Structure formats: structure tokens, C-alpha cells
Amino acid sequence: MPDLYSITKLLILLIPVPFLTGGLFVPSSKGKYPGGVEDHLLFKLIHIYVCGLLLQLAIFEIIALKDIPDQRSMTTLTKHYDLACLTAMILGICCFAYRFITGKKEKKEKKAGLHMPKRQVFMWLVLFVLMGLQVFYFVTHQHLDGDDSYYVAQSLLADKTGDLYLRDPNTGYVGALDGRHAMAALPVFIAWLSRHSGIHTTIIAHSIMGPFFLTLMYLIYTLIGVRLLREKKDYIPLFVFLVGLWYVNSNVSLFTAETFAYTRTWQGKAVFGNICVPLALMWLYDIFKNEKKSAVFLALTSVVSVLATTASVFLLGILLGMACVTLGLYKLIKEKSLKKAVISVLPVIAGMIPLLIAGVIYIKIG
């Protein structure tokens, strides 16, 4: 059973560190948050945290894509990521400090507050109860399947032996690099959390990453609700609550995204279907609304999707390709200008570049 000190270290890695890194994405006093999240402090904090976590995971995947094919050890990868993670966090803190100093000097016409109508507060409380019940059920009713013998075992091997996708998790023998799974470094990220917290990888995978990713999923749907209900923000908690009910009642097959959310939350396939895809759709919505800066977040989401599963190279690529065609045709029909249509899809194409690079790497090492 993990002690309080180990749990505290793990929570620091999962909450304050990404949030401080998110300071890199805090706009200046004259800038705006994407999707209208500047209207309330709560939504701004969620946006900062989600973007900071995206950057942290993307940095980890970029380092893993270099170190794993080169057959470097877990210790080397940990040193590289620790340095990059610390650098990103320090830069985020500097951005927070700069925004705070310049914000005090400049008068703002509108300030985000914490005030909420009572009915909205009540709905948030109901939502928290639903989330709490789901997390409790997840932790107390562990789902085990055949994939445990591979993914959790890979995390354990990475932590204890230092080998990255070089050992057969069923026998422990050292062999050739497992090119099929080597790009999806989520098990290695769990091993990194284990090394720094001292908590066993199996405990992190089954008892901690599940509640963490479930909570992150609801934070993402909150940001989606902000975009869809800009003029009716009182209904945002109701929207997220209905999403929660949808998830609870969607166990109609073993292979739905909703079933994976509760039974395989620690696996990359569940992370891709329940976190990366909603995030990608959210950034695409911003781009369709002419918020071109969201192309950066779309590119980060593409990188994180590769961290989750190698299949995202073509699955997310198909989604973004369809978005390019849809947006291009819409602009072409509306503006009657081929030039404007091409320009409009450039942010989506920029978001696809990480997938193209990952595809080339996969062909090389697969």
C-alpha cells in the first residue's frame, strides 16, 4: 500500500506540474483564450491545466520517439524528460509571473470571476457526485483482461530492468525492438511516474490512472460545453452531466469507447478514444470558428494520440483529413475563392504533420 509521501509526489507530478507548464499558454492582457473560456475563472484554470498536460505528454512522446528506437535505457529517457519537463515548467512559471505583473499595470474592461448562479452550483455538485461514484466504482471493481499481461508488464519491465520494448513481457527474454508498440509510450510514462513516486506500476495503472483520466475526460467535456453553450453557460454542468449519463449507459459492447473508459482507462486505446478524439474535435471546432491558434493545440493532440496508440496515425489522420475536405468545401462554396479555401485548411494540415512524421518513423522501425 503506497504511503502518503509517495501519493503526494505522484499527485504533484499529475496536477501542479502540468498546471504550471500551462502558463506558457496564458494569453496576454490583450489576447483571448480560445473557445470563449475567458468568461469565467474556472474555465480558464481548466484550459490552462489541460493545455499544460498536453504539452507535458507531447514532450514525453517526442523524447520517447528518439530514445526508444535508439534502444536507450529507461534511466536515460528519464533524465532527458526530467530536464525537458523542468524547463517547460520553469518557462510556464515565468509566463505566469509576467502575465501577473503586466496584468496589474493594465486596466481590464472585464475580469473573470467565480460567481455562479445557485442552480449552476447545484448542477456542478450533482456532477461531482456522479464523478465520485464512477471513480469509486472503477477503483473497487477492477477489470482485468489479457492486455494486462502486455501493457502493465511493459511498464514494470521498463521500471525494473530499464529496457524499453526489448523484452518479451510473457517470458522476460531480451529480443528485437517491438516496433509495433514502441511508438505508443504510455506504459513508459507510467513507469516514469512509478520511478519518481515509488508506487508500483500496477497500482498506478489500475488504481490511479483510471480516476485521473476519467477526471481529465470530464474537464475536456467541460471545455467542449463552454464552446457549444457560449450564450447559455448556466447549462454547461447539465451538458457534462448528460455526457456522464451517456457514458454510464453505453456499455452495450466490449469495444465501445465508453466501455473502454471504465474498464481499460489505463490503456492507450481508451485514452485515444475518450481524451484525444474529443480534444481533436474541440480544436477543430475552434479552427472552423476561425481561431487559427488552436492549430498548435491540435498538433499537440496529434502527438499525444501517438503516445496513446500507434493506430492513431491513421485513425486520427482520417478524421483530420475529413475535416480538411469539409472545411475546404464549405469555404469554397461560401467564399467562392479557392485561395481562401486552401488557407482555411492550413491549420488542420499543420495539426496532421506530427501524424505524418510518426507514420514515417513507424515504417522505419516497424
N, C-alpha and C positions, 0 to 999 in steps of 0.2 A: 504493500500500500504506500503510495507516494506521501512524503511528509509535506508540511505546509511550505517549507522553504523551496522545495522542488516545484510545487504547484505555482508558487509566486513567480519564480523565474520563468516558467512556461507562459504564464499569463502576461508577463512583461513583454516577452517575445511576440505574442499574438495580438496584443492590444496597444500599449503605449508606443512601441517601436514603429509599427505601421502608421499610427496616427501622426507621430512627429514627422515621419517621412512625407506624409501627405501635405505638410506645409509647403512643399515645392509647388503644389497646385492651388494654393490660395491666391486668388487674383488681387491685383492692386485695388486701391480705393475707387479707381475709375473703371475697373474691369467688372465683369459679371461672371457668376458661376453658371455652368451650363444647365439647361433644363429648368430654370426658374427656381433653383433651390435657395437663392439668396433671401427669400421672403421670410424665412424662419431659421433661428439659430440651430435648432435640432437637425434640420435637413442639411445645413451647411456642415455640421460636425460629421454627419453620416457620409456625406460626399467626400470630405477630406480623408476620413478613415478608409473608405472603400478604394479611393484612388491611391492612397499610400500603400495599402496592402497589395493592390495590383502591381505597383512598381516594385515592391519587395519581391514578390513571386516572379515577376518578369526578369529581374536581375538574377535571381537564383537559377532560372531556366537557362538564361544566356551563358552563365558560368558553367552550368552542367553540360550544355551542348559542346563546350570546349574541353572540359576536363574528363568527362566520361568516355568519349571516343578515343581520347589520348591515353586511356587506361591509367589515369592518375588516382591516387587513393582518396578515401573519404576525408582524411586529415588535411590533404592539400586543398580539396574543394571547400572544406570548412574554413580554412584560413582565407582563401580567396573571397568567399561570400561574406565572412565576418568583416573584412576590410571594406568591401563594397557596401554592405548594409550599414556599417557605422558611418561611412562617408555620406550616404544618402540621408541618413537620419540627421547628421550634423547640418547638412545643407538645408534640410527641412526646418530645423530649429532656427537657423539664420533667417530663413524666409518668414517664419512666424514673427521673429523679433522685428524684422524690417517692416512688415505689414502693420505690426502693432505701433511702432514708432511713427511711421508716416500716417497711419490712420488717426492718431491722436492730434496730429498737426492740421489735418484737413477736415473741414466740416462736411458731414454727410447729410444728405437730404432725408434719407430713410435708413433706419437702423433695424437690423433683425432682432427680434425679441423672443421671449419664451412664453408669452401669453397665449393661452388656448381657451376656447370656449369649454364649458363644463362637459357638454356632450362629447366633445372630441377627446377630452381627458378620459372620460368613461370608456370610450371605444378603445383607446390605447391600453387601458388597464385590462379590458377583456382580451385584447390581442396578446398581452403579456402572459395572461393566464393560459391561453391556448398554446403559446410557445413553450411555456414552462411544462405543461402536460406532455407535449411532444418530446421535449428533451428528456423528461423523467422516464417516459416510456422507452425511448431509444436506449438510455443507459441501463435500464433494468431488464430489458428484453433484447439481449444481444443476438444478432443474426449472424450465423456462421455459414460459410459456403466454401466451395472448392478454391475460390480465388484467395482465400486466406493463406493457403499453402504457398502462394507465389508472392503476392504483394506485401503482406506483412513480413513474410520470411525475407524478402529482399531488403526491407527496412532494417531488419535485425542483422542480416549479413553485412550490410553497409556500416552499421554502427559497431559491430563486434569485430569484424575481420578487416574492415577498411576497403574491401573490394567492391567495385561498383559494376553490377551486372556482369560479373565474370564467373560467378559460381552458380551452379545448378541448385536452386533452393530446395529441391527434393532430396538431393544426395550430398550437397556440400562440396562436390568436386569442382575444381577450377577448370574452366574451359574457355572457349572463344567468347567474345563480347556478344551479348544478346541484343543484336541490332534492332529486333522488333520492338523491344520495350525500353531500350536505353535512352531514347529521347524523352520519354514520359517520366520525369524525375520526381514526381510527387512522393513516392516511397523514400527517396533520398532526402527530400525535405523533412519528412517525418523523422528520419534518422538524425538529421541536423538538430531538430527540436529535442530529440532524446539526448543527444550529446551535451547540449547546453543546460538542460533541465535535470538530467539524471533520472528521468522517468523512463521506464521500459517502453520500447517502440510499440509493443502490442497494446499496452494500456493507452498510449497516445492515440493510436489508430482507432481503437474501438470505443474508448470512453471519453475522449477529449475532442478529437477532430470532428466527430459526429455533431455534438452540440455546437461546436464552433462554426461549422459550415452551415448548419441549419439556421443559426442566428444571422450569419452573413447573408444567406439567401433572403431572409425577411428584410434585412436592411436594403438589399438591392431592389426588392419589390416595393419598398417604401419610396425609393428614388424614382422608380417607374411610375408609381402613383402620383408623385409630385408633377411629373410631366403630363400625364393623362388628365389630371384634375386641377389644372392651374387656376381655374376660376372657381373651383369648389373644393378647396383644400380641407375643409371640415370632413370630407368624405374619404380622405386618404387612409386613416386607420380602418375604416369599414372595407375599403378596397383590399388592403393587406389581409384583413380578417377573412374575407371571402376567398382569397388565394389560399390561405391556410386550410379552410374547409375543403377547398378543391383538392389539396394535397392529401388530406386525411381520407377522403373518399375516392381516391384514384388508384387504389391497389387492385386494379382489375386484371393485371397481368404481372408476371415476374419481371418483365422488361420495360415497363413504363418509367419515365424519368422520376415520377412521384414515388414509385416503389423503391427505386434506387436511392432516393433522398433519405429514406428511413432505414433501409436495410444495408446499403453499401456506401454510406456517406463518405467514408474514408478512402474510397476508390476513385481513381481519376475519372472513370465513366460517369459517376454520379456528380462529381464536381463540374464536369463539362456540361452535362445536361441541365443542371439546376442552378449553376452560377455563371458559367462562361456564355452560354447561349442567351439567357436573359440580359446579361450585360451587353453583349454584342447588339441585340435588338434595341436596347436602350440608347446606345451610342449611335446606331443607325437612325433612330428616331430624331436625335439631335441634328444629325447631318442633313436629314430630309427637311428639317426646320431651319436650314442654313446656318447652323452652329458648327462651323468648319473645324474649330479647335478640338472637337470631340474625336477627330481622326487620330489624335495622339492616344486617347484612351482606347480607341478601337484597336490600334496596333498593339498596345499593352495587353489587351484582352486576347488577341491572337496568340501572343507569346505564352500567356498563362494557359490557354487552351491546349497548347502543345505540351506544357508541363503536366497537364491532366491526362491526356491520352494522345497517342500518335494518330489515331483515327481523325482527330480534329483537323489535320492538314487538309483532308478532302471534305469532311463534313462541314466545317465552318467555311471552308473555301467555296463550297457550293452555295451556302447561304449568302455569303458576301457577293458572289458572282450574280446571283439572282437579284440582290439589292442594286447592283450596278446597272443591270438591264432595266429594272423597274424605274429607278431614279432617272436614268438617261432617257428612256422613252417618255416619261412624264414631263421632263424639262423640254424635250424636243417638241412634244405636242403643245405644251403651254406657251413656251417662249418662241417656238418656230425658229430656233437657232441651233445649228449643230455645234457651234463653238461653245455656247453656254451649256449644252447638254454634256459635252466632254468635260468641261471644267467642273460641273456639278458632281461627277462621279470620281474625280481625282482623290478626294478624301477617303472614299471607300477603297479605292485601289491602293492607297497608302497603307490602309489597315490590313490589306491582303499580303503585303510584302513579307512580313515575318513568316507567313504560312508557306510562301514560295521558297524562302531560304530554308525553312525546316524540311520541305519536301526534297530539296537538293541534298541536304545532309542525310536524310533517311535513305535515299538512293545510294549514297556513298557508303554508309555503314550497315545498311540493312542486309 
